[in-house]
Structure formats: structure tokens, C-alpha cells
Amino acid sequence: MRISQTTIDDVRRASDIVEIVSAHVKLKKRGKNYTGLCPFHTEKTPSFTVSAEKQMYHCFGCGKGGNVFTFVMDLEKVSFAEAVRSLAARAGIPIAEESPADAERQSELEGLYQACRIAGRIFHENLRETEEGKKALEYFKKRGFTDETIDLFGLGYSVNSWDALINRMKDEGVTPEQLMKTGLVRSRETGEGIYDYFRGRGMFPVFSTSGRVVGFGARKLWSDDPVQGKYINSPETPLYNKSRLLYGLFYSKDAIRQEDCALMVEGYADLISVFQAGVQNVVASSGTALTEEQLNLLGRYSKKIKLVYDADSAGSAATLRGVDLALAHDFDVEVVTLPQGEDPDSFVRTHGGAEFRERIGKAVSFIDFKAQEFLASGAFATPEGKTKAVRSIVQSIAKMKDELKRNFYLKDVSGKYDIYESVLHRELERWLSPVRRPGSAKGNFPNVEAESKTDGGNRPEVPASLSPAERDLIKALLEGDAELARYVSSNILPDDLTNDRAKSILRKIGESPRSGNPASETELLNELMSDEERQLISDIVLSKYELSEGWKNMEHEIDEPDPWQVAREAIRVLKRAVLQKKLDENQAGLKEAQKRGSEAMPFLRKQQELLQAMKKLEQGLSLPRE
């Protein structure tokens, strides 16, 4: 689904980067710019800089940099289109689609989002403003939820009526078709008419990671409620898919990123109680086994999970069934155990947040937890039971992609349960897939490329050093006008530079469809650059101006360097280096020719040409403005 360039430009102009970043980072004014602690890595001294003038950011610690779109992309781990949509919604700008079919579908989805948002507001009003809603409010207060928490999570109440919501939504302009598609109503068995699906229940809105209501969970409050189940949820809709969502992630994603760990509980009340107690890096699985979609979603923020296990809960057992999938997705998984008869909600209300944190600190690896469960059940008392237990443990270890990690776990299991390590390795071989089995098909050497992708994640390659002259030239180009861009392209080629990223940036600036009227730095970051090039651009633009050696040798200081003068000096330095390289190569060729007794005159003529070119260069490049 392609977003028009006009819309992208409108969203960029409407989104002040200082305001957007300030929602996540405490910024302090420092000269023209703002500084704060980087949201992308842990640091004690601020190295994260935001420029209101350039509408860019850069961290001089980890190298992250870009504009308002890349900030949202890096922070939320979303695509460019998703970042544009998020900022457009914030600014109240409608998204202009280039495809009529896509526009129609997006319009339909927006209508469903609007219906869920209105329903959430009505449920919350019912809780706060109706006599019937007092029962639900009393229930929430009995669970220990404060007014602030109730409002934060948008908790509500669905009136115990067959058509109360239908009538309210009709007044809000929501159609019966939209109500059906959002799962808020159901068709009567007779096929005639519809009725409210949620009736007389405490309501928990479910939010997407961007903060939009997509569905609801509903808790039974009345003993005569005919609907089976303490909790019921929205059915699957175009907006709501239980296997692709994690309850509470919208509230906890910043804390998960900060802690580099996600605490996983089972239900809505568990999450809210834990969050209210100050442990905010928490999500809820809603009592289902972990899915691939949920893990991909969670992996945007951290690759560490701590499961809070409630031995009495079928939901906790279901979540544990998904752990092997998490191990296969390269997550580190630990388990937090609670006393018999306790769940996270009851434990926090009884013992408080501090003691709950102590429990979290005593988490054990999933492999140890699994072994302890087998031990407690008496499985290790018989050869048959021990065989079954060890085989199950090894099957989980086999899911891990990291060979070194697998070996350490096998060694640990061997020592703790008195099993020969060689036996465990043979068992492991049975469960490893052929692709991951060491030595399969390609000998006994580890797959370095595969391991680097697993262990290194998206670690950027270390680029060749950027010379001061290359830095000067790129900054001058970004700060100059179209005339300067034409002057640079006519006096130097990208291949005259030594740094590959500098070459790429120079080439892309020249190829820009807006090069006749140069785009701003932030436009170039959107349209042309890779992640590494964006980081280089933001570093150059936001770092203190560093002049090349030619400027340092001049007798006077220049407070505000003229881009034209800087570009001319940078080109001179770069072309001098190119000529010097050619001179050295020609001199080596001359020596080789003389050594072999070959014709030396071509090398001598080339030497004279290069020396003349060097002399001309030293006399100075002509500038249109001189």
C-alpha cells in the first residue's frame, strides 16, 4: 500500500522531531540543539542529540541517527509506511492512498477502529457515570486498582441489556455492519436483528502496539449471566487476532526495551496489578500458547522473556507449551515461580511489588525449570522416567540456534543430573535438524555466516574511516544549493572518494530526482539512504563542524564556514589524493619497466601529465562565485 509523496511531505512538516522524541526521552536544551539519554542503548552520560533546526537526531554513542520517520521506525520497530501512518494519525492528517482499492479498504478499517474507540469510551462512561456500573467499579476497586489505573487502562462496564450499546452506537453514527465486523454484536438465532455481545461485564479494552482499541476482554460480574466462562473475548475480526496480540504491550514496550526483558503473565488483572505495583515491563499472553506472531512482535523490543508460572493455572501451562517455539526464535527464556495457590495478581496484592521483584530476581532458566518439574514429579526415580525427562529436556535444548549455548546447557544438565555428557550429545544429534547439525553436508566447520546472523542480529558492518575532506564535502553539499551540487558533480566523481558509504551518498545526491532543487537532509534520509548512510548523514550534520587540514593551516578563523569554500578545499584535498595515488602507481610501473628493460617513455610522459595536473590543482579550482 503506497502512500503519496505529498502526504509524506505533509506528515513530515507537521511532526516536530523535538516534540516526538520528548515523548520518550527527557531532553535538555543545549545551544541550538537538545540532548538526552539515548533510547536505543543504555548510557549514563547523554550522547543523544536532537536538532530542531535540521529536524534530525543522532547518538554519538551507538551511532543511531535519522529524521522523525526513522526515529519512529527505530523505536517502534515498524516499517516506513507504518511510521508515516502513526505520525499522520498523531497530526490528524488523512493518509492519501495511490490505489483506489487500497484507499477503500483503509477507509473501511478506519471505520472499524473508530467503532472500537467509541465503544471503549461508552464502556468507560458506563463504569463512571451509571448506577449499574458501580458494581463493576466496586469489583475493580476490590482488585486493588486505583482510579488512575482504571483510567489509564480504559476499564469499563457493558450495561446488562440486549441493545444498550447498539442504541448508543447508532447515535454515534456507527452502522450495524461495522458493529458486526468489530465483534461488538451478534446476529440473533432467528436471523432477524442483532444483539449486544458484551452484557453486564467488566470491560478490558485491548490495544494495538500503536495504542488503538482493536477488541475487548470481558469479565463476568453477575451470577445469573447466561454466557459461559469467567472471561470472554472479542471474536477474531479484521482488527483483532488473539494470536497476533499481547495484552498490555502498548503500555509496557518502553519499559521492556529499557529493561531488555519482558515479564509474561496470564491474564488482564495479573498484568494491571503487576504494572500498578511498579513492574512495568509486563505483557499478558491471555492464557494461550505463545505464537510465532507474538514472538515476532515481542522480539522488536527484547529477546528475553521471564514467564510467571502459576502451577494452578491451565493458562500458564498453555504458555509453557509455546516456550520451545520461543527458544527456536532465539529468545532467552526464564521462569518465575510463585507459591502454591498464588497468581501474580494475588501475590502483588498480598506481598507487594518489592517482594514480587525479589521473585523475578530468582528466575531460573526454562531448562532448569523443566528439569525441576520432572524431579518434583518423581520422574528421576525410575530409569524409564529419567529417560523420558532427559529426552524432553534435550528436545528443548535442540531448539536453540546457538551451538555454544546448547553445549553449555548440556554440560549443565550432565553435572546436575549425573548423566554422561557424551550420551546427551548423542541424544541431541537425534533432534537437531540437518541444516543446524554441525558438520552436516559441509564438513565439521561451523556455519560462520549463519551464526553471525543469529548472534549478531542487525549489527552493522564497520565502515572504512571517513576522511575529514569527505566529511567536509558531504556537509557542504547538504548545506549548499543546487548550483553548488552541480559544481561538485562537475569537479569530482564518487569513485574519487575512498569511503564506500561516502561514495554512495555522493552518487545518490547526484541521482536525486530533486537534485535540481536539492532536498533537505531529512528528505534525503527518507528517500535515498540505507540505515548505515542515514547514521552517517546524521552524524555529519549534527556533530560539531570539523574542518579539514587545509582550513586548520589558514591564518584566520571562520566561525560560519561558507559551503562553497569548504567544498572547493575538500575537492582539492580529495583530487590531490587521487593524483598522488596515480603518481605512486605510475612510479612503480616506471621502476618495473626499467628493471625489465622495457620502454619507459610512456611512464615518463604520464609522470609529466600528472605533475602538470597536480600543479594546476594547487593553483586553485575556479569557482562560479569568484
Buried (B, 14 or more C-beta within 10 A) or exposed (E): EEBEBEBBEBBBEBBEBBEBBBEBBEBEEEEEBBBBBBBBEEEEEBBBBBBBEBBBBBBBBBBBBBBBBBBBBBBBBBEBBBBBBBBBBBBEBEBBBEEEEBBEBBEBEBBBBBBBBBBBBBBBBBBBEBEBBEBBBEBBEEBBBEEEBBEBBBBBBBBBBBBBBBEBBEEEEBEBEBBBBBBBBEEEEEEEEBBBBBBBBBBBBBBBBBEBBBBBBBBBBEEEBEEEEEBBBBEEBBBBBBEBBBBBBBBBBBBBBBBEBBBBBBBBBBBBBBBBBEBBBBBBBBBBBBBBBBBEBBBBBBBBBBBBBBBEBEBBBBBBEBBBBBBBBBBBBBBBBBEEEBBBBBBBBEBEBEEBEEBBEEBBBBBBBBBBBBBEEEBBEEEEBBEEBBEBBBBBBBBBBBBEBBBEBBEBBBEEBEBEBEEBBEBBBEBBEEEBBBEBEEEEEEBEEEBEEBEEEEEEEEBEEBBBBBBBBBBBBBBBEEEBBBBBBEBBBBEBBBBEBBBBBBBBBBEBEBBEEBBBBBBBBBBBBEBBBBBBBBBBBBEEBEBBEBBEEEEEEEEEBEBBBBBBBBBBBBBBBBBEEBBEEBBEBBEEBEEEEEEBEEBEEBBEEBEEBBEEBEEEBEEEEE
